[in-house]
Amino acid sequence: MTEQAETTFTQADIDKINADHENALKELETRLKGEQDRKVDAAIKKTKAEIEEQAKRANMSELEKATAELEEYKTKYQEQADINAIASQKDETRKLMNELGVDASCLDFVFIPKDSDGTKARVKAFKEYIDKVKKETFEGGVQSTVPNTGKEVETDPFLEGFNQR
């Protein structure tokens, strides 16, 4: 067995380790303070915007309030309609892919949101590409030879008993 050498530290080594540790703590504290400041600033901006919106609404007439509320509802409705349309388009695309024999896990490669015609064209082009690759792979991979052609086959004496059946 080998003996381990005892490690000794000088006071300068200990002072350097302590200074490095103190610097690392200060850096961490600065980084955390900066992150906290950013979060506080964001919360202040959000609250300020909400207060401004409330003050703006307080100064509006009933007609203006109703019009603003209508616009908000239209925006929310349009967002949901877009989400539903994309979901429906994805379902139609999966159905087309299934009909053409393309794996549905490739949906992300062919899907174009809000463009059914473009998506259909991509699915068909993707199918053509897959078929081309399959054909090239098959034609290139068929170059095999039949084993033991033209040679006498050696018989294994152990297997001769099985061949007689």
C-alpha angles and dihedrals in degrees: 000000000000121000117237114234113239112244116225128190128207122219088254090057092050091047090051092049091049092048092049090049092049091049091050091051092049091050091050091048091050092049093048092047090051091050091048091049090052091051092048091048091050091050091049092050091048093049091045091052091049092050091048090050091050091048090048091050091048090058094047125099119240090259092052091048091051092047092050091048090049091053091051091051091047090052093049091046092051092050091053092044089053091050091049093046092052091048090050091047090051090052091051090047092051089050091051091047090051091050091051094044097247117143110252090222086076091065093111090059094058107026119110111183115236092004112096095168093050091048092050090050090050092049091052092046090048091051091050090049092050091049091049092051091047091050094048091046093049094046092046094045099049093078095111132131131220110254122241093015111163095003129105112252115237114224123220111226089215092058095046091085091056094049093058094069 
